[in-house]
Amino acid sequence: MSFTFEYFSELSSLWQELDYYQDFQAQCADDAVLIQNMIEKERVYDFLAGLNSEFDQLRVQVIGRSPFPSLEEAHSYIQQEETRRSAMLYFAPLRNQSNASDKDQLICDYCGKPRHSKETCWKLHGRPARGRGKRANSTKAQANVVETVDSSKETVSVANLSPDEIQHFRQLLSQFNSSSGATSNFVKSDLEPEEDWRW
């Protein structure tokens, strides 16, 4: 049985007992409806105020609804979310366990080592450019030259330029800057340090 169901049941029994002891005589039907709506709204606030802090976001969503929800609607909304969360918590470990056990059973046909297949074998295909381990950060620095034109909000990326192409690009960019007021942002160079160029 869920927390919100038990909590709502306890509140409902307390409210029924309070209703039994209430001695209110409405003068007309309109007064009775107004008082009933006011009491129900207070009970929605009481219900939401007693929820655990994990329901803070839902509390805000329920209060922000238009028209203001009835007590049953508020309870139903919170109950659905609690059920959804408990289902996610139940199935997440199962999914992670199955993925881990599937990978543990893999043995490469090429090198015979565990936890990978022939399609992803580094001995056959080589280590990826952004590999893991010691060499992960020792590869050549890579980034893009990005030009941002304020007037049209376009972004263009260019990589792997030769020094001649870079010089030509700089000339075009300086002409463009002087005529249209564009700005350019340069991130890391894709060149080796000994081939590096400066502005």
Contacts in CASP RR format, 6 or more apart in sequence:
PFRMAT RR
TARGET T0000
AUTHOR 0000-0000-0000
METHOD contacts of the structure
MODEL  1
MSFTFEYFSELSSLWQELDYYQDFQAQCADDAVLIQNMIEKERVYDFLAG
LNSEFDQLRVQVIGRSPFPSLEEAHSYIQQEETRRSAMLYFAPLRNQSNA
SDKDQLICDYCGKPRHSKETCWKLHGRPARGRGKRANSTKAQANVVETVD
SSKETVSVANLSPDEIQHFRQLLSQFNSSSGATSNFVKSDLEPEEDWRW
2 79 0 8 1.000
2 82 0 8 1.000
2 83 0 8 1.000
2 86 0 8 1.000
3 52 0 8 1.000
3 82 0 8 1.000
4 51 0 8 1.000
4 75 0 8 1.000
4 78 0 8 1.000
4 79 0 8 1.000
4 82 0 8 1.000
5 79 0 8 1.000
7 47 0 8 1.000
7 50 0 8 1.000
7 51 0 8 1.000
8 47 0 8 1.000
8 75 0 8 1.000
8 79 0 8 1.000
11 43 0 8 1.000
11 46 0 8 1.000
11 47 0 8 1.000
15 43 0 8 1.000
24 35 0 8 1.000
26 32 0 8 1.000
26 35 0 8 1.000
40 70 0 8 1.000
40 71 0 8 1.000
41 68 0 8 1.000
43 71 0 8 1.000
44 62 0 8 1.000
44 68 0 8 1.000
44 69 0 8 1.000
44 70 0 8 1.000
44 71 0 8 1.000
44 74 0 8 1.000
45 63 0 8 1.000
47 71 0 8 1.000
47 74 0 8 1.000
47 75 0 8 1.000
47 78 0 8 1.000
48 55 0 8 1.000
48 59 0 8 1.000
48 62 0 8 1.000
48 63 0 8 1.000
48 74 0 8 1.000
48 78 0 8 1.000
51 58 0 8 1.000
51 59 0 8 1.000
51 78 0 8 1.000
55 78 0 8 1.000
55 81 0 8 1.000
55 82 0 8 1.000
58 77 0 8 1.000
58 78 0 8 1.000
58 81 0 8 1.000
61 77 0 8 1.000
62 69 0 8 1.000
62 74 0 8 1.000
62 77 0 8 1.000
62 78 0 8 1.000
69 77 0 8 1.000
103 115 0 8 1.000
104 114 0 8 1.000
104 115 0 8 1.000
106 114 0 8 1.000
106 115 0 8 1.000
106 116 0 8 1.000
106 117 0 8 1.000
107 113 0 8 1.000
107 114 0 8 1.000
108 114 0 8 1.000
108 116 0 8 1.000
108 117 0 8 1.000
108 118 0 8 1.000
108 121 0 8 1.000
109 117 0 8 1.000
109 118 0 8 1.000
110 118 0 8 1.000
110 121 0 8 1.000
110 123 0 8 1.000
110 124 0 8 1.000
111 121 0 8 1.000
111 123 0 8 1.000
111 124 0 8 1.000
116 122 0 8 1.000
118 124 0 8 1.000
122 128 0 8 1.000
127 135 0 8 1.000
129 139 0 8 1.000
129 142 0 8 1.000
130 136 0 8 1.000
130 139 0 8 1.000
140 190 0 8 1.000
140 192 0 8 1.000
141 188 0 8 1.000
141 189 0 8 1.000
141 190 0 8 1.000
142 159 0 8 1.000
142 188 0 8 1.000
142 190 0 8 1.000
143 159 0 8 1.000
143 187 0 8 1.000
143 188 0 8 1.000
143 189 0 8 1.000
143 190 0 8 1.000
144 157 0 8 1.000
144 158 0 8 1.000
144 159 0 8 1.000
144 187 0 8 1.000
144 190 0 8 1.000
145 157 0 8 1.000
145 158 0 8 1.000
145 159 0 8 1.000
145 161 0 8 1.000
145 169 0 8 1.000
145 184 0 8 1.000
145 186 0 8 1.000
145 187 0 8 1.000
146 155 0 8 1.000
146 156 0 8 1.000
146 157 0 8 1.000
146 184 0 8 1.000
146 185 0 8 1.000
146 186 0 8 1.000
146 187 0 8 1.000
147 155 0 8 1.000
147 156 0 8 1.000
147 158 0 8 1.000
147 173 0 8 1.000
147 182 0 8 1.000
147 184 0 8 1.000
147 185 0 8 1.000
148 154 0 8 1.000
148 155 0 8 1.000
148 182 0 8 1.000
148 183 0 8 1.000
148 184 0 8 1.000
148 185 0 8 1.000
149 180 0 8 1.000
149 182 0 8 1.000
150 181 0 8 1.000
150 182 0 8 1.000
150 183 0 8 1.000
151 180 0 8 1.000
151 181 0 8 1.000
151 182 0 8 1.000
158 169 0 8 1.000
159 190 0 8 1.000
160 190 0 8 1.000
161 169 0 8 1.000
161 190 0 8 1.000
163 191 0 8 1.000
163 195 0 8 1.000
163 197 0 8 1.000
166 197 0 8 1.000
173 182 0 8 1.000
173 184 0 8 1.000
176 182 0 8 1.000
177 183 0 8 1.000
177 184 0 8 1.000
189 196 0 8 1.000
189 197 0 8 1.000
191 197 0 8 1.000
END
